[in-house]
Amino acid sequence: MKTSTFALFAGIAYLGAGLLGLVPALLTPPPPDAPPTSFGLLYGYLLGLFPVNIAHTAVHLLIGAWGIAAWRGLSSPVSFARGTALLYGALAVMGMIPPLNTVFGWIPIHGNDIWLHGATAAVAAYFGWRNEIVHAERRGVRMDRRHGMEPVMRERRSGFPDRRLAHARMMAGVFFHQGAAALLHAAGFTPRAPYSFAATQPWGVPLVWSLAFWGGVWGVVLAAAVRGLDRFAVVGASLLFGAILPTLVAWFVVAPLKGQPMAAGFVPAAMMIGPIVNAAWGLGTGLGLAWFGHGAERLSGRGERRHGATDRRGPREPVVGERRHAIADRRLAAG
């Protein structure tokens, strides 16, 4: 199955789920022990199985419209598959965590939604990151050997954007992450001052440099996850990636290692700080990847065109060898 065909099927499925969620007769009332949400409109269990509300239904409609647009060629099918995998993979994990299974009271994602979102993420990841058949692979062995070699000029040109990408990933942690922290601190939401040089445990590295380093590490993971997406999808996926994955690791891995309460003690006001500042980091990193990454592709494209001209000419033997072979051919003809 092609990725575009998957986009069509997924788009129809989620568009249908969104339309069904607008029909009150198909919604059963939530049980008394169901987590409450801020949006009570059309809150219930679709077909008695899947918890939804008006916000959840709106997400279904948007995903369905995106899938059909990707099938029609208005968006990249690969971008749709990868974006859907990242989104629903994160929602499946959040659905298993009680404080997060309503996305801070906005969208119910618990119960049967967990396995549905997990299955969607797995299938979308397969179509988004599988090895597509490249036409060049069907060529002869001699052509394949020539394609395995890249011009030195292309390698040098691609190296400059790669170095700029590394700088962008680190600077996003300093400017965007700490910039959002500065706004929250100025608004009185957090007592922690931004751009702090306080020593961190266990090696006493200044906090701002620790953030820059780990921002670069997370940036490598993010760049691998969004590779192949178009410019706008990179920014959106990076924002979601930053808001969810680094936050979960900080809550449930880093905090216990430092002797701190998990998930900021499950206090909603304190829990909101992490997703906001990490989403700002993701936004900054995504902008850097979209800008410098596309620049690298444009530069490497020139090398590919030059390399293609070399392939059309085909491999040539040294002139001296050609002359020797020609002399040998004439002697054979004379004999």
N, C-alpha and C positions, 0 to 999 in steps of 0.2 A: 504494500500500500504506500502511495506517495504521501509526503508530509502535507501537501495541499488537500488530499482526500481526508486525512485525519482532521485537518482544520475544519473541513465542511461538516463531518460527522459530529465533532465536538461542538461546533457552532450551533448546529440544529438541536442537539441534545440540551445544551444550556439555554438556548433561546426558548425551547419548549418548556424547560423547567421554570424559566422566568415567567412565561405566560401563564402556566398553571398556578404559580404562586400568587397571581392576581385574582384568582377565583376563590372567594371565601368558602364556597361549598366544598372545596377540596382540602380545606385545612381543618384539622381537628384541634381542639383547645389544648394548650400545653398542660402537662400534669402539674399538680401543686408544688412539687419539688424541683421544677425546671428553673434554671437560672433566669433571673429577671433581666430585661433589656430596656434601654432608654427609648426604643422605638417599638411601641406596642401595636402599631398599625399592622394588620395582617400577620400578627405573630401567631404561629401555630405549627403543627407538624403536617407537612405536605404529604398527602396520601397516607397519613398516620405514621410516617417513617422518618422524614427528614425535617428537622427544625428550621424554619425560615421566618423572616419578617420582611418588611418593605425594603429595608436596606439590603438584606441578603438577596431578595428577588431582583433588585436593581443591579447587583453585581452579576447575577446570572444573565440578565439581559445584555449587559455590556460585554461579558465574555462571549456570549453567543453571537452578538453583532461583530465582534472582532474576528471570531473564527470564520464567519461567512465572508467578511471583507478580505481575510487572508486567502481564502479559497478563490475569490474573484480576482486576486492579484493586486488589490488596493493596499495590502500590507504583506510583509514577508511571512510565509507559512512557518518557516523555521523560527522567526521571532515570536510568533504566536505560540508555538509548541514550547519553546524554552521559557517564555514569560509565564505561561500557564503552569508549567512544571514548578517553577520557583514559587509562584503565588500559592498554589494549592498544596505544595509540600509544606510550606510554612504554616498554612491554615490547619493542616492535619496535625502538625506538632502542637500548635497552640490549642487545638481542640482537646488534647489530652491533659492540659494543665488547667485546673479549676479556675484560677484567677483570670485566665486568658481565654476561656472557652466561649466568651461572648464578645471578644475584641473590645474590652473595656466598656461593656454594656451596649455596644452598637449592633453587633451581628451575632446571632447564635450559630456556633459551629461545633456543637457537642453531639453526642449520641451517634446515630448512623452517619452523620456528616463526616465523621473522622475517617471511616474506611472509604467513603465515596471520594473524599478529597485526596486521600492517599493513593487510591487507584488511578484517579485522574492524573495526579502528579507523575506516577510511575509510567503510565502510557505516554503522556506528553513528553517526558524526559527521553523515552526511547526514540520517538520521532524527532525530537529536537537535537539530540546529540549522536544519533547513529551515523555511521560512515556512509555518506551518499556516494553513488556510483559516478565516478568522474569519467568523462568521455576520453580524456587522455590516457586512462588506464587500458583502453581497448586498442591502443595503437601498438605497433611492433616493439620488440625488445630494444631495437636500436634507438627508436624515438624515446623510449622510457629512460635509457641511459643518458641521453642528452638532456632530458627534462630534470634529471636528478642533480644537474650542475647549475648553479646560479651565477650570474655575472658578479664580479667583485663589486662593481658600482652599485648594484641593487642591494647587496649585503651592507655596504657602507651607508647607503641612504636609509635603509630600514633601521639601522642602529640608532640614528639620532632620535627619531620618534620613540623608540623603545626606552632610551634614557630619559626622555621627557615624561614618559608614562610613569616611570618609577618616581620621579620627582613629584608628579601630580598626585600620586597615591599618598605620599608622605605629607605633602603640604595640605591636602584635604583634611587630614587629622588635626593640623595646627590651626588652620584658618576657619574652615566650615564647622568642624566639631566644636572647637573652643569659641568660635563666634556665636554659635547657638547657645553655648553655656553662658557666655557673657550676657546675652539678652535675657535668659532665664534668671541669672543672678541679679541683673538690674531690675527685673520685674518682681523680685522677691520670692521666686519659686524655689530657689536653692541657695543655701548659705555658702556653698563652695565657690571660691573666686576662680575665674578663668586664668589661663596662662600661668598656672602655679608652678613654681620651681621646688616645691616641697619634695623631699626624698620619698621614693616609693620602696616598698618591700619586695624582695629581700635584698636587693643589691644597692639600694639607695640612689637609683637613677632619678633625676628630676622628672616630675610628672609630665611636663610638656614634651620632653624628649621621649619618654616612654610612650605617650600617645602617638607621636610621630612615627616611632618604630612599629608599633602594633598596627597603626593605620596602613603602613606599607605592607605588612604581612597579610592583613585582611584584604588589601587591595589586590594582591596576587590571586587570592582565592576568588574575589569578585570578578577580576578580569577573565579568569578561566571560565567562570559561570556564564558570563554574558557574551562570550566570544561568538561572533557571527550575527549578533543582533544588529538591527539598523540603528541609526543615530538616536532617534527619539525613544525607541524601546530600551536602549542601553541606559538612558537617564532614568526612566521609570523603574526598570528592574533594579538598578543600583540603589535607588531610594528605598524600595521595599526590602532589598537585601540588607541594607544598613540598619533599617528600623527593626528588623526581626532577628537575624542570625547573630550578629555581635551582641545584641541585647540579651538574648537567651543564654549565650555563653557567659556573659558577664554576671548574669543573675544566678545561674545554677552551677557554674564551674569556678569562675574567678572569685566570686564573693565567699563561698565556703573555704577556698584555699587561704584566703586572707582573714578568716575568722569573722566575717561579716554575715549578717542575716541574708538568706536567699531572697532574691527578688525584692530587695529593699524592704523586707519585712512584710511584703504583700500589702503595703499602704498605697492606695491608688495614686495619691498626689506625688509620692516619691517614685513610684514605678513609672510615671509618665516621663520623667527626666531622661532616662536611658533611651527609649525609642525616639525621642525628639532630637537629641544631640547626635545619635547614631544615624538617624535619617538624614540629618544635615551633612554628616560625613559622607554617606552614600550618595547624596546629591552632588557634592563637590567632586567625589571620585568619578561618578558617572559623567559629569561634564568634562572632566579631564580625559576620560577614556573616549568619549564621543568626539572630542575635538582632535586630540593627538592621534587616537587610533585611526580615525578616518584619514588623517594626514599621512600616516604610515602606509595605508592601503593605496592612496593615490601615488605616493612616491614609488612603492613597490610595483605598481601597475606599469610605470614607465620601463622598469627593468624587465617586466614580463614581455612587454611589446618588443623590446630590443632582443630579448632571448628568443622570442618567436621568430624574428627575422633570421636569427642564426639557424634555427631549426629548419626553416624553409630552404635555406641554402644547403643544409645538410653537412655532414662531416667531410672535411677535406684533408687529404694527405699532404705531407710536406712536398714542396715543389721539387726538391732534389729527388725524393722518392718517386714522384711522378715521372721525372725525366729518366731515371734509371729504368723504371718499368717500361717506359716507352721505347728505350734503346733495346731492352731485352725482347720486347714484342717484335721490333723490326728484325732482330737477328733470327727470331723463330720463323718469321715470315719468309726471310731470305733462305733459311735452311729448308 
